[in-house]
């Protein structure tokens, strides 16, 4: 369950903290007040792409944190896999984005990648927005929805593995099918490349090593001159630093012998002489070891040039060049040993294709059973979401010779919104409002204990009137009996069903606009629901009375 959302400096949200309870929760507000910003905040905390343009003007960074309370074994396997197990049932996801575009992510204060947040987010929250509605129209999403409903993960994994083995057999067959001329041409190319790479024998780290040596070779004369000069200043020349320091040491000893109140100053001077003499010795040895060597410099520059040419041909990095060398060696091995492998490859192809066909047939049968159950379950939900006369079915059409890693089926949601009309693909006939309701029916039918514990609905009331809104509100409230449901809505009949209600508004203060989010008291809810009815002025009292009646009726039903 989502228990808290904290946001700082995200667009118009300067500082907001929302605490959530279980059940059905709603956010309402005028169009443009910033309700979508809250969804953006959740998305960031759940691993979605960060954009520094979202940072509030004048701020140097934004931060978002969400806290969840976990129950049972939910997420335990994934948290254990990621090494993020906690000592209690609290799970905190946090995201920070600075003006330079740098993003940092944390889980229970442990640094993680945004991809890790996304993996956790998929298990925690599902956001139904306009984009998700459009995804529902894609055949691949419809297929995945059926597979999820039928818990077909094992069958799909088996097909994916069989498909991988079959593809490898196909590639081997294709390689063996090369004409002798093509084989000879490829052998010549690969042998040339191998000879070139063997002669160069590059190492991934070699370029950095050479570039580190280059300045010393290029500047050897100047380096020796400066080192010798420094050595001379310290010890080698007349009135060197060491000689002067020893003179001072003797003077201090003389002063102390004459009764000057000097204690350990002479010892300090003696201690200073040791590192100076050591530095001088090292400078002398360094200067003696330096020599201008044009031949070595030319050789080093030539090597760098040779590596640059290899990178242009096989790069862009030396690591890529080394990897290409390995691939060439493997390709040569395959081409050199093609003879006699044709029959084995044909046998492997037949075997892997038979296994893939068998696994795909098992998945197709399971899909048809799952699709039938899912269609029946969704159809039962239609009355409750205001589609009493609509008809829903799921077609599973197989093309046995069209192998993919997800099977051989095309899954299509078909829909007839009115009696007497034939079933047609959902994408062709459903309006925006109908699509929202179909989405809610699907979610209600597919609700499972191991699904995301938090569902968020944005604009599910698009194209919906007040009467139908009451139906949707009732359905959302029922769905919230097993999960936490958060809905952004413009309909009073949906808002009245909520267990908790937040209002989102914009205000201007000191010439700055900001979005304000606050939880509503019972009396404030009455006023807000009356506003959703559109009552004002002479009808304000009527709207308030109607809002109280609606809230009372919603609590009783």
C-alpha positions in Angstrom: 0.0 0.0 0.0 1.2 3.5 -0.8 1.4 5.5 2.4 3.2 8.7 1.6 4.3 10.8 -1.4 6.7 13.7 -0.9 7.7 16.1 -3.7 10.0 19.1 -3.8 10.6 21.5 -6.7 8.8 19.5 -9.4 7.3 22.0 -11.9 4.7 24.1 -10.0 4.9 21.8 -6.9 7.3 23.6 -4.6 6.8 21.4 -1.5 4.1 18.8 -1.0 3.6 15.8 1.2 0.6 13.5 1.0 -0.3 10.7 3.4 -2.5 8.0 2.0 -4.9 5.6 3.7 -6.2 2.2 2.3 -9.2 2.1 0.1 -10.5 4.3 -2.7 -8.9 7.8 -2.9 -9.5 10.6 -5.3 -7.8 13.8 -6.4 -9.9 16.6 -7.9 -9.3 20.2 -9.1 -9.7 22.6 -11.9 -8.3 21.7 -15.3 -4.6 22.8 -15.4 -4.3 23.0 -11.6 -1.5 20.4 -11.7 -3.1 17.0 -11.0 -0.9 15.4 -13.7 2.2 16.7 -11.9 1.4 14.2 -9.1 1.4 11.4 -11.6 4.7 12.7 -13.0 6.1 12.6 -9.5 5.0 9.0 -9.0 6.4 8.1 -12.3 9.8 9.5 -11.4 9.9 7.7 -8.1 9.0 4.5 -10.0 11.8 4.7 -12.4 10.4 6.6 -15.4 12.7 8.8 -17.5 13.9 12.0 -15.7 14.0 15.4 -17.4 15.8 18.4 -15.8 13.2 20.6 -17.5 10.8 19.4 -14.8 12.7 21.2 -12.1 10.9 24.2 -10.7 12.2 27.5 -12.0 14.9 28.9 -9.7 15.6 25.5 -8.0 18.8 23.5 -8.6 17.3 20.1 -8.1 14.0 18.2 -7.6 13.3 15.3 -5.3 10.5 12.8 -5.0 10.0 10.0 -2.5 7.3 7.4 -2.1 6.8 5.2 0.9 5.0 1.8 0.8 3.9 -0.6 3.5 4.4 -4.2 2.3 2.3 -7.1 3.4 2.8 -10.8 3.2 5.4 -12.1 0.8 4.7 -9.4 -1.9 8.0 -8.4 -3.6 10.1 -10.4 -1.1 11.7 -12.5 -3.9 12.6 -9.5 -6.0 13.9 -7.5 -3.0 16.0 -10.5 -2.0 17.3 -10.9 -5.6 18.3 -7.2 -5.6 19.9 -7.4 -2.1 17.4 -4.8 -0.8 15.7 -6.7 2.0 14.7 -4.5 4.9 14.1 -5.2 8.6 10.5 -4.0 8.5 7.6 -3.7 6.1 8.5 -0.2 4.9 9.8 0.4 1.4 11.0 3.9 0.4 11.8 4.8 -3.2 13.5 8.1 -3.8 14.7 10.0 -6.9 16.7 13.2 -7.2 17.4 15.1 -10.5 19.7 18.1 -10.7 19.8 20.9 -13.2 22.6 19.3 -15.1 20.5 16.3 -15.9 22.1 13.9 -13.3 19.7 11.5 -11.8 20.1 9.5 -8.6 17.9 6.8 -7.3 17.6 5.1 -3.9 15.7 2.3 -2.3 15.6 2.5 1.5 18.6 4.9 1.2 20.6 2.4 -0.8 21.8 3.8 -4.2 20.3 1.9 -7.1 19.8 2.4 -10.8 16.6 3.9 -12.4 16.1 0.4 -14.0 15.9 -1.1 -10.5 13.3 1.5 -9.5 11.3 0.5 -12.6 11.5 -3.2 -11.8 10.1 -2.5 -8.3 7.6 0.0 -9.6 6.1 -2.6 -11.9 5.3 -4.8 -8.9 4.0 -1.9 -6.8 1.8 0.4 -9.0 -0.1 0.3 -12.2 -1.0 3.7 -13.7 -4.0 3.7 -16.1 -3.6 6.9 -18.1 -4.4 7.9 -21.7 -1.2 6.2 -22.9 -2.1 2.9 -21.2 -5.5 3.1 -22.8 -3.8 3.4 -26.2 -1.5 0.5 -25.4 -4.7 -1.6 -24.8 -5.4 -1.3 -28.6 -2.1 -3.0 -29.5 -2.2 -6.7 -30.4 0.9 -7.4 -28.3 -0.6 -5.8 -25.2 -3.8 -7.8 -25.6 -1.8 -11.0 -26.0 0.2 -10.2 -22.8 -3.0 -9.4 -20.9 -4.4 -12.8 -21.7 -1.1 -14.5 -20.8 -1.0 -12.6 -17.5 -4.7 -13.5 -16.7 -3.9 -17.2 -17.4 -0.6 -17.2 -15.5 1.1 -18.6 -18.6 4.6 -17.4 -17.7 6.0 -21.0 -17.7 4.5 -21.8 -21.1 5.8 -18.6 -22.6 9.3 -19.2 -21.2 9.3 -22.7 -22.7 8.4 -21.3 -26.1 11.0 -18.6 -25.9 13.7 -21.1 -25.1 12.6 -23.4 -28.0 12.5 -20.4 -30.3 16.1 -19.5 -29.4 17.3 -23.0 -30.2 15.4 -23.1 -33.5 16.8 -19.7 -34.5 20.4 -21.0 -33.8 19.7 -24.0 -36.0 18.3 -21.8 -38.8 21.4 -19.7 -38.7 23.7 -22.7 -38.8 21.7 -24.0 -41.8 22.1 -20.7 -43.6 25.8 -20.7 -42.9 26.1 -24.2 -44.3 24.1 -23.2 -47.4 26.7 -20.7 -48.6 28.0 -21.4 -52.0 31.6 -22.5 -52.3 32.5 -19.1 -53.9 30.8 -17.2 -51.0 32.6 -19.4 -48.5 35.9 -18.8 -50.2 35.4 -15.1 -50.3 34.5 -15.0 -46.6 37.4 -17.1 -45.7 39.8 -14.7 -47.6 38.2 -11.7 -45.8 38.4 -13.2 -42.4 41.9 -14.5 -42.9 43.1 -11.0 -44.0 41.4 -9.4 -40.9 42.9 -12.1 -38.6 46.4 -11.5 -40.0 46.1 -7.8 -39.6 44.8 -8.0 -36.1 47.3 -10.7 -35.1 50.2 -8.6 -36.3 48.9 -5.5 -34.4 47.9 -7.6 -31.4 46.1 -4.7 -29.7 45.1 -4.7 -26.0 42.1 -2.7 -24.7 44.2 -0.7 -22.2 47.1 -0.1 -24.5 46.0 3.2 -25.9 45.7 4.8 -22.5 49.2 3.5 -21.6 50.8 5.0 -24.7 49.1 8.3 -24.3 50.4 8.4 -20.7 54.0 8.0 -22.0 53.7 10.4 -24.9 54.2 13.7 -22.9 57.4 12.4 -21.3 58.9 11.4 -24.7 57.8 14.6 -26.4 59.2 16.9 -23.6 62.2 14.9 -22.5 64.8 17.8 -23.0 62.7 20.3 -21.1 61.9 17.8 -18.4 65.6 17.1 -17.8 66.5 20.8 -17.8 63.9 21.7 -15.2 64.7 18.6 -13.0 68.5 19.5 -13.1 67.8 23.1 -12.3 65.6 22.1 -9.3 68.3 19.6 -8.2 70.9 22.4 -8.4 68.8 24.8 -6.4 68.4 22.3 -3.6 71.9 20.8 -3.3 74.2 21.0 -6.3 75.0 24.7 -6.8 76.8 27.3 -4.6 74.5 28.7 -1.9 72.0 25.9 -2.5 69.0 25.6 -0.3 70.5 22.8 1.7 73.8 24.7 2.3 71.8 27.8 3.4 69.7 25.7 5.7 72.8 24.1 7.3 74.3 27.6 7.8 71.1 28.6 9.6 71.3 25.5 11.7 74.8 26.3 12.8 73.8 29.9 13.6 70.9 28.6 15.8 73.3 26.3 17.6 75.7 29.3 18.2 72.8 31.4 19.5 71.7 28.7 21.9 75.3 28.4 23.1 75.3 32.1 23.9 72.2 31.7 26.0 69.4 32.5 23.6 66.1 31.0 24.7 66.0 28.6 21.8 64.9 24.9 22.3 64.2 22.5 19.5 64.7 24.9 16.6 68.0 23.3 15.6 66.4 19.9 15.6 63.5 21.1 13.5 66.0 22.5 11.0 67.9 19.2 11.0 64.6 17.4 10.3 63.8 19.7 7.4 67.2 18.8 5.8 66.3 15.1 5.3 63.3 15.5 3.0 65.0 18.3 1.0 68.1 16.1 0.4 65.8 13.1 -0.6 63.8 15.3 -3.1 67.1 16.5 -4.5 68.4 12.9 -4.9 65.2 11.8 -6.7 65.3 14.8 -9.0 68.9 14.0 -9.9 68.1 10.4 -10.6 65.0 11.4 -12.7 67.1 13.9 -14.8 69.9 11.3 -15.3 67.3 8.8 -16.5 65.8 11.1 -19.1 67.1 11.2 -22.7 65.7 12.6 -25.9 64.9 9.6 -28.1 63.3 10.6 -31.4 63.2 6.9 -32.5 61.1 5.9 -29.4 58.9 8.9 -29.9 58.4 8.0 -33.6 57.6 4.4 -32.7 55.1 5.4 -30.1 53.3 7.9 -32.5 53.4 5.2 -35.1 51.7 2.7 -32.7 49.0 5.2 -31.8 48.4 5.8 -35.5 48.1 2.1 -36.1 45.6 1.7 -33.3 43.6 4.6 -34.6 43.3 2.9 -38.0 42.2 -0.3 -36.4 39.5 1.6 -34.4 38.2 3.2 -37.6 37.9 -0.2 -39.2 36.7 -2.3 -36.4 36.0 0.1 -33.5 35.0 2.6 -32.3 37.1 1.5 -29.2 40.0 -0.9 -28.8 37.8 -3.1 -26.7 35.5 -3.4 -29.8 38.6 -4.2 -32.0 39.6 -7.0 -29.6 36.0 -8.3 -29.6 36.0 -8.3 -33.4 39.2 -10.3 -33.4 37.5 -13.0 -31.4 34.5 -13.0 -33.7 36.7 -13.4 -36.8 38.5 -16.3 -35.1 35.1 -18.0 -34.3 33.8 -17.3 -37.9 37.0 -18.9 -39.4 36.5 -21.9 -37.2 32.9 -22.4 -38.4 33.8 -21.9 -42.1 36.8 -24.1 -41.9 34.7 -26.9 -40.4 31.6 -26.7 -42.6 32.3 -29.9 -44.5 30.4 -32.8 -43.1 28.1 -30.7 -40.9 25.2 -30.3 -43.3 23.4 -33.5 -42.3 23.8 -32.7 -38.6 22.5 -29.2 -39.1 19.4 -30.4 -41.0 18.7 -32.9 -38.3 19.0 -30.3 -35.5 16.7 -27.9 -37.5 14.0 -30.6 -37.8 14.3 -31.4 -34.1 14.2 -27.8 -32.9 11.3 -27.0 -35.2 9.3 -30.0 -33.9 10.0 -28.9 -30.3 9.0 -25.3 -31.1 5.8 -26.5 -32.8 5.0 -28.6 -29.8 5.7 -25.9 -27.3 3.8 -23.3 -29.3 0.7 -25.6 -29.6 0.7 -26.1 -25.8 0.9 -22.3 -25.3 -1.9 -21.8 -27.9 -4.2 -24.3 -26.2 -3.5 -22.6 -22.8 -4.2 -19.2 -24.4 -7.5 -20.2 -25.8 -8.6 -21.5 -22.4 -7.4 -18.4 -20.7 -9.0 -16.1 -23.3 -12.4 -17.8 -22.9 -12.3 -17.5 -19.1 -11.1 -13.9 -19.4 -13.8 -12.9 -21.9 -16.5 -14.4 -19.7 -15.1 -12.6 -16.6 -14.9 -9.2 -18.5 -18.4 -9.7 -19.9 -19.7 -10.1 -16.3 -18.1 -6.8 -15.4 -19.7 -4.8 -18.3 -23.0 -4.2 -16.5 -21.2 -2.7 -13.5 -19.2 -0.3 -15.7 -22.1 1.0 -17.7 -21.9 -1.2 -20.7 -24.9 -3.5 -20.1 -25.6 -4.2 -23.8 -22.0 -4.5 -25.0 -20.5 -7.8 -25.9 -16.8 -8.7 -25.5 -14.8 -11.6 -26.8 -11.2 -12.6 -27.4 -10.1 -14.1 -30.6 -6.9 -16.3 -30.7 -5.8 -16.9 -34.3 -2.9 -19.2 -34.9 -0.5 -19.3 -37.8 1.4 -22.6 -37.1 4.3 -21.8 -39.5 4.9 -18.3 -38.2 7.2 -18.8 -35.3 8.0 -16.1 -32.7 9.4 -16.2 -29.2 5.9 -15.5 -27.9 4.2 -18.3 -29.9 2.2 -18.5 -33.2 -0.9 -16.6 -32.0 -2.5 -13.2 -32.7 -4.8 -12.2 -29.9 -7.5 -9.7 -30.6 -10.0 -8.1 -28.3 -13.3 -7.9 -30.1 -16.1 -5.6 -29.0 -19.7 -4.9 -30.0 -20.9 -1.7 -28.1 -24.6 -2.1 -29.1 -27.0 -4.9 -29.7 -27.3 -6.2 -33.2 -23.8 -5.1 -34.2 -21.2 -7.7 -35.1 -18.0 -8.1 -33.1 -15.1 -6.0 -34.4 -11.6 -5.3 -33.1 -11.7 -3.1 -30.0 -9.4 -0.6 -31.7 -11.9 0.0 -34.5 -15.1 0.6 -32.6 -14.5 1.7 -29.0 -14.8 5.4 -28.1 -12.6 7.1 -25.5 -15.2 6.7 -22.8 -15.9 3.1 -23.7 -12.2 2.3 -23.8 -11.8 3.6 -20.2 -14.7 1.4 -19.1 -13.3 -1.7 -20.9 -10.0 -1.0 -19.1 -11.8 -0.9 -15.8 -13.7 -4.1 -16.5 -10.5 -5.8 -17.6 -8.7 -4.7 -14.4 -11.6 -5.9 -12.2 -11.7 -9.2 -14.0 -8.0 -9.7 -13.8 -7.5 -8.6 -10.2 -5.2 -11.1 -8.5 -3.5 -11.2 -5.1 0.0 -11.1 -6.7 -0.7 -8.1 -8.9 0.4 -4.5 -8.1 -1.2 -3.4 -4.8 -1.8 0.1 -6.0 -3.9 1.1 -9.1 -4.1 4.6 -10.4 -6.8 5.8 -12.8 -6.3 9.0 -14.7 -9.2 10.4 -16.8 -11.2 7.2 -16.6 -14.3 9.5 -16.7 -13.5 10.9 -20.1 -16.7 11.2 -22.0 -18.8 10.0 -19.1 -21.8 11.7 -17.6 -22.9 11.9 -14.0 -25.2 8.8 -14.0 -22.6 6.6 -15.5 -20.0 8.2 -13.3 -21.9 6.8 -10.3 -21.6 3.3 -11.8 -17.9 3.7 -12.3 -17.5 5.2 -8.8 -19.2 2.1 -7.3 -17.0 -0.2 -9.4 -13.8 1.6 -8.4 -14.8 1.4 -4.7 -15.4 -2.3 -5.1 -12.0 -2.7 -6.7 -10.5 -0.9 -3.8 -11.7 -3.6 -1.4 -8.7 -5.7 -2.5 -6.3 -3.0 -3.5 -5.6 0.6 -3.0 -7.1 2.7 -5.8 -6.3 6.3 -6.6 -8.4 8.1 -9.2 -8.0 11.6 -10.7 -11.5 12.6 -11.6 -13.8 15.5 -12.7 -17.0 13.8 -11.7 -18.8 14.4 -8.4 -20.5 10.9 -8.6 -17.0 9.3 -8.6 -15.5 11.6 -6.0 -18.4 11.0 -3.6 -17.5 7.3 -3.4 -13.9 7.9 -2.1 -12.6 7.0 1.3 -10.1 9.9 1.1 -10.2 13.1 -1.0 -7.5 15.6 -2.0 -7.9 18.9 -3.8 -5.4 20.3 -6.2 -5.3 24.0 -6.9 -3.1 26.8 -8.2 -2.2 29.9 -6.4 -0.1 33.0 -7.1 2.1 34.3 -4.3 4.9 36.9 -4.6 4.5 36.8 -8.4 5.1 33.0 -8.4 2.6 30.3 -9.3 2.5 27.1 -7.4 0.3 24.0 -7.2 -1.2 23.3 -3.8 -2.4 19.8 -2.7 -4.4 19.4 0.5 -6.6 16.7 2.1 -10.2 17.7 2.5 -12.3 17.6 5.7 -15.8 16.3 5.5 -17.3 19.8 5.1 -14.6 20.8 2.5 -15.6 17.7 0.5 -19.1 18.9 0.4 -18.0 22.2 -1.1 -15.6 20.5 -3.6 -18.3 18.1 -4.8 -20.7 20.9 -5.2 -18.1 22.6 -7.3 -17.8 19.5 -9.5 -21.5 19.7 -10.1 -20.9 23.2 -11.5 -23.1 25.0 -9.1 -22.3 28.6 -8.1 -24.1 31.9 -7.5 -27.9 31.4 -7.2 -27.5 27.6 -7.4 -24.8 27.3 -4.8 -27.2 26.2 -2.0 -28.8 23.6 -4.2 -25.3 22.3 -5.1 -24.3 22.0 -1.5 -27.5 20.2 -0.6 -27.1 17.8 -3.5 -23.5 17.2 -2.6 -24.4 16.2 1.0 -27.2 13.9 -0.3 -24.7 12.3 -2.7 -22.1 11.7 0.0 -24.7 10.3 2.3 -26.0 7.9 -0.3 -22.5 6.8 -1.3 -21.7 5.9 2.3 -24.9 3.9 2.7 -24.5 1.8 -0.5 
